[in-house]
Amino acid sequence: MEVPQDWQATLASALEWWRDAGVDALIAEEPRDWLARVVPMATAAEKHTFEELAAPPAMPATLTEFEAWRVSDAVPEAAWSDTRIAATGDPASGLMILVESPEREDAEAGVLLSGAVGRLFDRMLAAIGRDRSTVYLTAIAVARPVSGRVAPEIAAKLAEIARHHVSLVAPKRLLLLGNTSCRALIDSDALPARGSLHGINLSGGEAPRGDKHTSIEAVASFHPRFLIETPAAKAEAWKDLQMFIGGMDS
């Protein structure tokens, strides 16, 4: 048999339950879009992190001081890892190479581009008559991100630091390996930026070639990691290396 139910009593009980829970009004003073996406509020710790990312870095004005600061606890990557890898090579060589971040094996080795990626990189340098002591090698991020890739929310700050680093070194030619490095200095991925020299203004940004304020020429190319995964691209990378070294020994 169907049990009789007093709907009014049931509704009254439900309303009383909501009233006890703190709901004292059926409508709000302002209209609400119930279909709108709810954005979670940042915690105090998250707000602090966002503020740190937005704040301009206080960067040293000399290369020696900057290199020491770059591997200190004051840099944005300090929370990622205790292993931060410094730039290597000769800053006076006139040739600077910029990669994205340390490889997985680099923390143990203590240098950028170690392991299989490093062996290919060394062969690439040897093909143009150079080695690690005759170029200046550094990275956009001095520590390896947890995900292996630099997150967009910090990429802009690291790009600003990288531009300052380049301005202190003031190389004659800059080789950008991989998309992150290319985006930071010439605002483009590696593939569409290949095949031409990009003039970089020391004050930041990209300038037309031949501009009197331009003293750095950048070459975009593939990261050695990509070349291992895509051997067919090595022929194009060789052209980039020739452009990178072209005219430097004359």
RODO-2510 file (C-alpha; in nm, 4 decimals, decimal comma):
residues 250
     n   res          X          Y          Z
     1     m     0,0000     0,0000     0,0000
     2     e     0,1181     0,3535    -0,0761
     3     v     0,2013     0,5399     0,2402
     4     p     0,0261     0,8813     0,2602
     5     q     0,2718     1,1703     0,2694
     6     d     0,2158     1,5229     0,3967
     7     w     0,4070     1,7287     0,1349
     8     q     0,3567     2,0512     0,3248
     9     a     0,5181     1,9048     0,6337
    10     t     0,8039     1,7652     0,4239
    11     l     0,8703     2,1036     0,2616
    12     a     0,8485     2,2813     0,5938
    13     s     1,1001     2,0372     0,7380
    14     a     1,3377     2,0968     0,4454
    15     l     1,3128     2,4752     0,4808
    16     e     1,3760     2,4453     0,8505
    17     w     1,6870     2,2356     0,7787
    18     w     1,8237     2,5028     0,5422
    19     r     1,7425     2,7752     0,7963
    20     d     1,9393     2,5857     1,0619
    21     a     2,2259     2,5580     0,8108
    22     g     2,2401     2,9378     0,7826
    23     v     2,0287     3,0017     0,4712
    24     d     1,7941     3,2811     0,5784
    25     a     1,6769     3,4087     0,2366
    26     l     1,5411     3,2445    -0,0784
    27     i     1,6779     3,5181    -0,3052
    28     a     1,9924     3,7337    -0,3158
    29     e     2,0116     4,1100    -0,3390
    30     e     2,2064     4,0917    -0,6683
    31     p     2,1317     3,8723    -0,9746
    32     r     2,3596     3,5723    -1,0262
    33     d     2,4581     3,3876    -1,3417
    34     w     2,4346     3,0262    -1,2290
    35     l     2,5908     2,9063    -1,5560
    36     a     2,9043     3,1183    -1,5181
    37     r     3,2356     2,9379    -1,4528
    38     v     3,3398     2,9683    -1,0893
    39     v     3,6991     3,0863    -1,0476
    40     p     3,8457     2,9585    -0,7188
    41     m     3,9873     3,2269    -0,4909
    42     a     4,3611     3,2172    -0,4426
    43     t     4,4919     3,1291    -0,1000
    44     a     4,7211     3,3653     0,0846
    45     a     5,0223     3,1555    -0,0174
    46     e     4,9132     3,1553    -0,3815
    47     k     4,8588     3,5325    -0,3768
    48     h     5,2092     3,5736    -0,2396
    49     t     5,3471     3,3550    -0,5190
    50     f     5,1573     3,5512    -0,7858
    51     e     5,2885     3,8789    -0,6448
    52     e     5,6444     3,7441    -0,6558
    53     l     5,6048     3,6399    -1,0184
    54     a     5,4692     3,9799    -1,1129
    55     a     5,7406     4,1757    -0,9327
    56     p     6,0341     4,2837    -1,1514
    57     p     6,3552     4,1050    -1,0514
    58     a     6,6309     4,3070    -0,8898
    59     m     6,9108     4,1946    -1,1178
    60     p     7,2809     4,2762    -1,0763
    61     a     7,4403     4,5119    -1,3251
    62     t     7,7658     4,3211    -1,3846
    63     l     7,8068     3,9746    -1,5355
    64     t     8,0109     3,8401    -1,2436
    65     e     7,7492     3,9485    -0,9908
    66     f     7,4660     3,8309    -1,2152
    67     e     7,6129     3,4803    -1,2567
    68     a     7,6377     3,4438    -0,8784
    69     w     7,2841     3,5771    -0,8291
    70     r     7,1455     3,3496    -1,1015
    71     v     7,2166     3,0334    -0,9003
    72     s     7,1221     3,1819    -0,5612
    73     d     6,8032     3,1332    -0,3608
    74     a     6,6734     3,4697    -0,4871
    75     v     6,5804     3,3442    -0,8355
    76     p     6,2295     3,2332    -0,9393
    77     e     6,3400     2,8697    -0,9867
    78     a     6,4695     2,8382    -0,6284
    79     a     6,1578     2,6475    -0,5190
    80     w     6,1864     2,3928    -0,8000
    81     s     6,5107     2,2229    -0,7064
    82     d     6,8197     2,2608    -0,4946
    83     t     7,0280     2,1975    -0,8070
    84     r     7,0708     2,5120    -1,0137
    85     i     7,3151     2,4963    -1,3018
    86     a     7,5333     2,7949    -1,3819
    87     a     7,6393     2,9160    -1,7248
    88     t     7,9600     2,7676    -1,8619
    89     g     8,2182     2,8602    -2,1217
    90     d     8,3766     3,1854    -2,2289
    91     p     8,1517     3,4954    -2,2236
    92     a     8,4161     3,6810    -2,4254
    93     s     8,3992     3,4306    -2,7129
    94     g     8,1353     3,6339    -2,8965
    95     l     7,9146     3,3226    -2,9266
    96     m     7,6327     3,2618    -2,6789
    97     i     7,3979     2,9607    -2,6794
    98     l     7,0667     2,9624    -2,4963
    99     v     6,8609     2,6500    -2,4185
   100     e     6,5350     2,6059    -2,2281
   101     s     6,6328     2,4338    -1,9014
   102     p     6,8523     2,1545    -1,7659
   103     e     6,7904     1,8029    -1,8929
   104     r     6,6910     1,5248    -1,6544
   105     e     7,0527     1,4008    -1,6294
   106     d     7,2053     1,7457    -1,5867
   107     a     7,1479     1,7744    -1,2104
   108     e     7,3752     1,4793    -1,1393
   109     a     7,6314     1,5882    -1,3999
   110     g     7,6285     1,9495    -1,2796
   111     v     7,6399     2,0903    -1,6328
   112     l     7,3874     2,1735    -1,9022
   113     l     7,3295     1,9314    -2,1903
   114     s     7,4755     1,6098    -2,0523
   115     g     7,3987     1,2500    -2,1472
   116     a     7,2966     1,1597    -2,5030
   117     v     7,1719     1,5136    -2,5675
   118     g     7,5058     1,6515    -2,4566
   119     r     7,7036     1,4141    -2,6747
   120     l     7,5078     1,5301    -2,9791
   121     f     7,5555     1,8928    -2,8747
   122     d     7,9313     1,8417    -2,8485
   123     r     7,9387     1,6914    -3,1992
   124     m     7,7427     1,9900    -3,3271
   125     l     8,0018     2,2261    -3,1788
   126     a     8,2892     2,0203    -3,3180
   127     a     8,1320     2,0395    -3,6653
   128     i     8,1756     2,4189    -3,6590
   129     g     8,5232     2,4058    -3,5057
   130     r     8,4148     2,4916    -3,1522
   131     d     8,3808     2,3243    -2,8140
   132     r     8,2210     2,4190    -2,4825
   133     s     8,5209     2,6280    -2,3791
   134     t     8,4899     2,8520    -2,6867
   135     v     8,1187     2,9376    -2,6526
   136     y     7,9058     3,0639    -2,3650
   137     l     7,6234     2,8240    -2,2740
   138     t     7,3311     2,9011    -2,0439
   139     a     6,9586     2,8312    -2,0020
   140     i     6,6337     3,0250    -1,9686
   141     a     6,5683     2,8325    -1,6447
   142     v     6,8664     2,7361    -1,4279
   143     a     6,6728     2,4499    -1,2644
   144     r     6,4593     2,1808    -1,4232
   145     p     6,0821     2,2390    -1,3816
   146     v     5,8885     1,9541    -1,2212
   147     s     5,6934     1,9034    -1,5451
   148     g     6,0070     1,9319    -1,7588
   149     r     5,8693     2,2441    -1,9300
   150     v     5,8668     2,6093    -1,8206
   151     a     5,5099     2,7042    -1,7240
   152     p     5,3542     3,0058    -1,9031
   153     e     5,2948     3,1970    -1,5797
   154     i     5,6676     3,2216    -1,5118
   155     a     5,7996     3,2209    -1,8691
   156     a     5,7683     3,5991    -1,9046
   157     k     5,9746     3,6661    -1,5942
   158     l     6,2438     3,4173    -1,6974
   159     a     6,2502     3,5766    -2,0435
   160     e     6,3158     3,9156    -1,8829
   161     i     6,6032     3,7655    -1,6847
   162     a     6,7416     3,5986    -1,9983
   163     r     6,7339     3,9266    -2,1926
   164     h     6,9255     4,0950    -1,9104
   165     h     7,1782     3,8102    -1,9160
   166     v     7,2282     3,8474    -2,2907
   167     s     7,2724     4,2218    -2,2559
   168     l     7,5485     4,1716    -1,9966
   169     v     7,7323     3,9166    -2,2118
   170     a     7,6749     4,1208    -2,5311
   171     p     7,7726     3,8416    -2,7733
   172     k     7,8144     3,9017    -3,1441
   173     r     7,5981     3,6000    -3,2267
   174     l     7,3314     3,4185    -3,0229
   175     l     7,2068     3,0642    -3,0928
   176     l     6,8559     2,9935    -2,9620
   177     l     6,7891     2,6208    -2,9260
   178     g     6,4243     2,5220    -2,8897
   179     n     6,0909     2,7024    -2,8771
   180     t     6,1187     2,8445    -2,5249
   181     s     6,4492     3,0175    -2,5985
   182     c     6,3180     3,1564    -2,9272
   183     r     5,9997     3,2885    -2,7676
   184     a     6,1959     3,4603    -2,4923
   185     l     6,4272     3,6534    -2,7244
   186     i     6,2502     3,6860    -3,0620
   187     d     5,8866     3,6090    -2,9701
   188     s     5,8566     3,3172    -3,2128
   189     d     5,8790     2,9389    -3,2175
   190     a     6,1947     2,7884    -3,3619
   191     l     6,0508     2,6472    -3,6847
   192     p     5,9084     2,9705    -3,8352
   193     a     6,2063     3,1722    -3,7082
   194     r     6,4685     2,9547    -3,8752
   195     g     6,6560     3,0542    -4,1885
   196     s     6,7395     3,4163    -4,1101
   197     l     6,9342     3,6301    -3,8664
   198     h     6,7256     3,8174    -3,6101
   199     g     6,8581     4,1471    -3,4810
   200     i     6,8128     4,1899    -3,1059
   201     n     6,8260     4,5259    -2,9363
   202     l     7,0261     4,5152    -2,6134
   203     s     6,7569     4,7192    -2,4398
   204     g     6,5099     4,4376    -2,5038
   205     g     6,2981     4,3090    -2,7896
   206     e     6,3800     4,2550    -3,1534
   207     a     6,5117     4,5176    -3,3932
   208     p     6,5453     4,5152    -3,7715
   209     r     6,8770     4,3940    -3,9074
   210     g     7,1112     4,6802    -3,9806
   211     d     6,9592     4,9059    -3,7158
   212     k     7,2349     5,1152    -3,5587
   213     h     7,1226     5,0146    -3,2080
   214     t     7,1427     4,6422    -3,2861
   215     s     7,4609     4,4660    -3,1764
   216     i     7,3424     4,1040    -3,1436
   217     e     7,2340     3,8703    -3,4216
   218     a     7,0310     3,5645    -3,3197
   219     v     6,9880     3,2327    -3,4990
   220     a     6,6930     3,0063    -3,4197
   221     s     6,7339     2,6304    -3,4366
   222     f     6,6169     2,2971    -3,2984
   223     h     6,7086     2,1669    -2,9558
   224     p     6,9447     1,8637    -2,9657
   225     r     6,6723     1,6645    -2,7875
   226     f     6,4432     1,7240    -3,0845
   227     l     6,7185     1,6205    -3,3254
   228     i     6,7569     1,2875    -3,1441
   229     e     6,3840     1,2298    -3,1738
   230     t     6,3708     1,3604    -3,5338
   231     p     6,6986     1,2739    -3,7111
   232     a     6,5672     1,4052    -4,0443
   233     a     6,5914     1,7596    -3,9036
   234     k     6,9690     1,7382    -3,8604
   235     a     7,0320     1,8657    -4,2148
   236     e     6,8369     2,1832    -4,1359
   237     a     7,0140     2,2194    -3,8015
   238     w     7,3480     2,2052    -3,9870
   239     k     7,2389     2,5044    -4,1969
   240     d     7,1536     2,6897    -3,8752
   241     l     7,4971     2,6156    -3,7310
   242     q     7,6645     2,7479    -4,0455
   243     m     7,4626     3,0688    -4,0165
   244     f     7,5529     3,0915    -3,6460
   245     i     7,9275     3,0709    -3,7120
   246     g     7,9250     3,2505    -4,0487
   247     g     8,1657     3,5443    -4,0573
   248     m     8,2743     3,4995    -3,6953
   249     d     8,6275     3,3835    -3,7784
   250     s     8,6964     3,6507    -4,0385
***
